[in-house]
Amino acid sequence: MKKIVGLIFASSSIAVPSNATIFPPSIPHIMKYFYTVLCFILLSASAFAQSSVQDSLRELSRRIDILAEEMERMKLGEVADVKYEGSRGLGPAAAKVYQLKKSGVSIAGYGEMLYENYTRKLDNKEPSKNQDQFDFLRNILYIGYRFNDWILFNSEIEIEHGSTGKFRNGKPIGEIGIEFGYMELMFSKHANLRVGMMLVPVGIVNEKHEPSTFFGTKRPQVEQVIIPSTWRGNGAGFYGEIISDVSYRIYLLEGLDASAFTERGIREGRQSGAKAFAENLALTGRLDFTGLDGAILGASFFNGNSNQSIADSLDNFDPVTTVFSVHGEYAWKGLEARALYTQVNQKDAAQFRKEYYRTLGSRMTGWYAVAGYDLMPLIVPGTTHYFAPFAQYEKFNTHAKVPEGLSKDRSLDRTIKTAGITYKPHPNVAFKIDYRWNANKKGTDNDQWNMAVNYLF
């Protein structure tokens, strides 16, 4: 015990005479030991207090940062952390309003600029009349408002070709229009009501037409000629899930106007909700299956009588238009692929010839397949940049079948082969270049190369 006490005093730097009695120590020695221990405790407490203050300041700073981020989200309508993903039958930007967690305004959009350069000779070696052109093809604003947790409004406003004040050959070059504008009541995941102007849910691109989401400087021609994008109409309908991984959309809309159909198809028959005649309505819908990892498989249709004239003005004219489509999309690692087949069956095409002196196809067909692969992860692992070569093949014919006794226009039987590159320095910004081998059975088409800049926000 004496040795232990001696060690304690030695460690406390108190001098102990060699001839002193170690235990019990004298009162002065005890006081010196007490002061030493007290100083040690005070110094330790001070260090601990400083550490606690620093920890408290760090925690306070962390909480201030969290509060600032939350206030910023509130100022931005709670869409500061937007995830650009297509949903509910809409593209990534168009679906932005659904990310609002409470009432407020949502603003999004997209745009595309396009340069087209044509070869000087047609396939039959005759001079081409197609002129090279540079076009600010469209600038789009999505404006939405969420009233509460189950009622919202969503709209798309389009400015085409940069202006509405310029004319060529007596016709305006640009236009401003509403691509869609609807009120929505969200009852459940199985049934949600839409009322207003809506996109016809046929094919792939008509609903998801934001250019940063597809390959190519231009939309696939199959989904412009056979399925006439951008195709919309006034009406009402429902969408939701039937069961897990199976979604649907079903709308009752204005019909097409057959008086505007041409040899090149039904595209000009779109009424686009502008004082649209509604003598006959149409039913349209689709089913999509997403139960396979990375894949979407679907089918869609449109059916309606396209006679929008006064009921008794055209006797025995019943031009029922039926459009159906099957499609598939697949994404795996850097691979993206799409394929689609579509067909239009047009009733009373023979009577149409008598009424309008134009040969309308009684059957129109088209299909395409496209695939691309993002090489950037192989070149720079972990990068957010995107660099994908792609190839696309299209075949379509608006005179696949014509009424008996009428002749097919062979120039309407077309094939387009496209090869190009898409580069995205940001997921929402794309720079594209491609070459298109355009051909038809009559030999009156010519090739072209294109460049495009696309963006969405």
Secondary structure, DSSP 8 states (H G I E B T S, - for coil): -HHHHHHHHHHTT----TTS--SS--HHHHHHHHHHHHHHHHHHHHHHHHHHHHHHHHHHHHHHHHHHHHHHHHHTTS-TT-----BTTB-TTTTGGGG-SSSEEEEEEEEEEEEEEE-SB-TTS-B-----EEEEEEEEEEEEEE-SSSEEEEEEEEEETT-SS-EETTEES-EEEEEEEEEEEE--SS-EEEEEEEE---SSTTTS--GGGSSSSS--THHHHTS-SS-EEEEEEEEEEEETTEEEEEEEEE---GGG-BTTBSGGG--TTSS---SSEEEEEEEEE--STTEEEEEEEEEEE---S-TTTSTT---EEEEEEEEEEEEETTEEEEEEEEEEEETTHHHHHHHHS----SEEEEEEEEEEE--HHHHSTT---EEEEEEEEEEEEEEEE--TT----GGGEEEEEEEEEEEEEETTEEEEEEEEEEEETTS----EEEEEEEEE-
